[in-house]
Amino acid sequence: MPGSTSLSNLLSFNANEQSTGPGVYFFKDARGRILYVGKARNLRIRLASYFRKPQQLSSKTRAMLARAAAVDTLCTTTEKEALLLESSLIKKHRPRYNICLRDDKQYVLFKLDIQTDYPRLALTRKVVRDGSLYFGPFTSAQAARHTLKAVHRLFPLRRCKETVFRNRIRPCMYHHIGLCLGPCALNVSKAEYADMVRRVRLFLTGRSKELAAHLKAAMQEHASRLEYEKAAQVRDLLHGVNQTLEQQAVVLRDGLDRDVLGLAGDGSALAVHVLFVRQGRLLDGKQFSWTRPESKDSGRDQGEAEQSEKGEDLQEILDSFLIQFYGPQQFIPERIVLPVALDNPHVAEILIERRGGPVRLAAARGTPERGLVDMAAANAAQALRRSQPDHTAALAKVLGLAGPPGRIEAADVSHLGGQDTVVGMIVFEEGRFLKSAYRSYAFPELEGSKDDYLALVKWVVRRVASGPPWPDLLLVDGGLGQLSAVGRALRKAGVAEPWPMAGIVKAGRRAGELEDRVFVPGRKNPLPLKPGSPELLFLQRMRDAVHRFAVSRQRRSRKKTTLDSRLSNLKGIGPKTAALLWAHFPDIEAMRRATVADLATLPGLGEKRAAKLHHVLQNMP
């Protein structure tokens, strides 16, 4: 914000009236929306610091104060409680001026349940203290599934879930093709299976030398017994293991699990990169970035602004990031390497409780760890350089918004002649498309209806019911009619102040229109946007993106409906049997390729029913 920050909206606030104990505080705007959530060991001192010398505050904080109209507080018993409450409130309200992890889903892990006689290796997103071993994390579920397939090819552990495993009477198809030992129905010794589990553990922990020695000994033992076929199988396994492990770089020799954090900021944006190092090997990495709203400060030198913000914000950034990133069901390594030492001891206490074991938070020690911190910081800096320019400030001026929209939602209706109606919603937040927030809404009750207005009205009801965060701008693929329908639906849904909205209408070639038109509520004529202007191009990009998303989801819905109808129209296949088949086969062709023995392994299907089902599938049109 240029010049000095105006605090006129907060002149009635008296910090001396606040508690001297720990707690959290909220800055809210005139509409009651939470702008910022903070924690303090002493609320009175912390809040007073915002008003004593505002010119010394960071540009981000001054921009927040310029929007603030009220301050609320919540007292807690301890500073640790305040830290946890702050994290919970940030996740719930996603305030504009806080560090909010957009991608807050749990990452994929390998889970090996060693509490059973015949453990199963599977993917999971939750860490449960049940004695199982966990390996990972993987930021890409697809990459994790590919790795799991590779592990199963090398080590034929069982794949079926415990309920299926206990009730199976004959081996599954994986056993017949050599990808499972078949402990469910065959007499597989516990010692033989335990040896396979040991190999898997050595493989997943990267202990290549120990695993190679183990496999070489097994190969020599088979050869000494003249079991040449088994010896050849172990030889091939050893070759496959070596090829896989060669792809992972060894970056530390101590064999510890650790995460390494690197930060980069340019005054207007901030990025954090996390490297996952497991057993000394670099496994994966994850990137997070945020823009700093209105943080460009013309009132002082940009370098000076960045320097003052580093000391003021870095500890708070690390506190907030660590508590959000390492959630209660997230994998937490024994060591987390930071770019600077952490001042707040309560962060480590919380992570230790969540892990159920020791966690050490510390600055990098030694050349290898410092090199990893530099690598993480370089990745974070590269992400900032890739950031695209943000045109939201100019867009706000054109649309008459109060300020640059931090969160933009766009909605579009898609159906095929009134069938399989879907409303797609996409989100653009803080300078980028937030795909984890994309949603599709199906409306089977509108079957046969071509009323796009009604579909939008029903979508508004469900969108409001889903709760915050609310959009700073809602873009609708349509004109004044759609905007009017959405506005009425918002009022009927109890939204006190309608969301800022805009509608974009594609040029009608038959009517001789050459350019798309943009409408806003309360204005009959379209806005005079210049063709090719950044604002119009951005809205067109949003419109096209939500249209593609809605169409893709509608096609997926239509395909599922078509496939379901093909099965349900077959004599002898009811809804439960159809659901059972879809749960175990990816498509109808896979169902038709299944043998009677394969079908008989499905829960609840005996050999007679499997034979009848096989006959029906083979003779379906």
Secondary structure, DSSP 8 states (H G I E B T S, - for coil): --SS---GGGTT--GGGS-SS-EEEEEE-TTS-EEEEEEESSHHHHHHHHHH-GGGS-HHHHHHHHH--EEEEEE-SSHHHHHHHHHHHHHHH--TTS---S--S--EEEEE-TTSSS-BEEEES----SS-EEEEEES-HHHHHHHHHHHHHHS--B-S-HHHHHH--S--HHHHTTS---TTTS---HHHHHHHHHHHHHHHTT-HHHHHHHHHHHHHHHHHTT-HHHHHHHHHHHHHHHHHHHTS-B--SS---EEEEEEEE-SSEEEEEEEEEETTEEEEEEEEEEE-TT---TTS-HHHHHHHHHHHHHHHHHHHHHHHHS-TTS---SEEEESS--S-HHHHHHHHHHHTS--EEEE--HHHHHHHHHHHHHHHHHHHHH-----HHHHHHHHT-SS--SEEEEEEEEEETTEEEEEEEEEEETTEE-GGG-EEEE-GGGTT---HHHHHHHHHHHHHHH--S--SEEEEES-HHHHHHHHHHHHHTT-SS---EEEEE---TTTT--S-EEE-TT-SS-----TT-HHHHHHHHHHHHHHHHHHHHHHHHHHHHHHHHHHHTSTT--HHHHHHHHHH-SSHHHHHH--HHHHHTSTT--HHHHHHHHHHHHT--
